[in-house]
């Protein structure tokens, strides 16, 4: 059973379910990257500069962004932990660079949740989160269309 789960998570060509999981993983990666980019745009902070109530628009965007990002991070965390639990060799799993890229892209989200104030250090954490882009390369060996990226 462990081996079947491993192949389903690790090789999108192993089954239709594996392809679906890989597609959902890619969707989460692209969503997380898009959210990081969108959060940095000034257009989502424009209400603070006016006398209007900033909670009407800004808080709605922040809530939507937070929910989407949380869903993605829960998926990435579950995927990583499940792959670690069912991998054939934990030693080889820990030596794989792409697994460390996954860890480095997940940890900043949880660090941001633990840091009570929004300090400039969080900017560095957000920059580290761009390592999600490297996860696309992991999937590109299974999806020919991604090789162009």
N, C-alpha and C positions, 0 to 999 in steps of 0.2 A: 504494500500500500504506500509506504514511504517513497519508494522508487517511482511509482506512478505519479504521485503528487509532485515529486521533484521534476520529472520530465514535463509535466503540465506547466509548471512555473518557469522552467528554464529553457524549454524548447518550444516555441510557438508552432513549429511544424509537426509536433507530436500528435495533435488532435485539434478538432474544431473548438473545443473548450479552451485549449491552450492559445489558439489564435485570438479568441475573444478576450481572454485575460490579457494577452499582450497588447491588443488594441485598446483596452480600457487603461492599461498601464501607460501607454503612449498618450492617451487622451489626458490622463492625470498629469503627466509630465508637462505637456504643452499648456494645460490650464494653469499649473503652478508657475511656470515661467511667465505666462501672460499676466498673471496676477501681480507678480513682482514688478513687472514693467509698468502696469497700469497704476499701481500704488505710488510710483515715483512721479507721475504726471501732475503738473500744477492744476490741471482742470478739476481735480477732485478736491482741491483745497480752496477754490475760488470763493466759496460761501463765507469763509472766515474773514475775508477782506471787506465784506459788505455789512450793513447793519441788519440784514435779514437773520433769521434764526438759523444758525449753521447746523443744528441738529436735524433739520428736516431732510436735507439731501446728504450731507456728509456722513451722518451716522448710518443712513440707509446703505450707502456704498460700503462703508467700513463693515457693516454687519454681513452684507452679501459676500464681500471679499473674504472675511474671516471664516464664514461657513464653508465656502468653496475650498479655501486653503486648508481648513481643518479636515475636510473629507479627503482631500488629496494626501495629506500627511498621515492620516490614519491608514489609508490604503498602502502608502509606501512603507510604513512601519510594519503593518501586518504582513506584507509581501516579504520584507527582509527577514522578519522573525520566523515566518513559516518556512522560507527557503533555508534558513539556518537550521531549523529543527529537523528538516527532512533531507538535508544534503547528504550525499554518500560519504564525504570526508570533510569534517569540520576544519581540519588543518588546511586542506586545499581551499575551502571556502574563505577562510581568514586570509589566505595569501592572495586571493583574487582582488586585483585593484578596483574593479567595478563595484565590488561589495563595499569597499571602503568609500568609494564615491557616494554610494547610497547612504552610508552612515553619516558622512560629512554633510550631505544635503538634507538629512532629516533632523539632526541634532540642533541646528540653529532655531528651528521652529519651537522646540521644547524649551530652549534657552530663553527665547523671547517671552514665552508664557511665564517663566519663572522670574524674570527681571521685572520688578514692579513699576519702574519708571522708564520713560522713553529717553534714554541717554544716547549720545553719539556712538557709543560702543555698538549699539544695535545696527548701525549702518554697516559696520564691518561684518556683523553676523549676516545681514541681508546679502551682502556681496558674496559671502561664502555659499549662500544658498543657490547661487547661479551654477554650482556644480551639477545641478540637475540636468543641465544641458548635456553633460557627458553621458547621462543615462540613455540619451537618444542613440549614441553610438553603439551601446549594448544591443539595442533593438534593431539597429540598422543591418546587422548581419542576417536577420531573419526576414526583414521587409525590404525588398529591392528598391522601392521608391524612396526610402530614407537614405540610401547611399548618396543621393544627390545633395543632401543636406551637409 
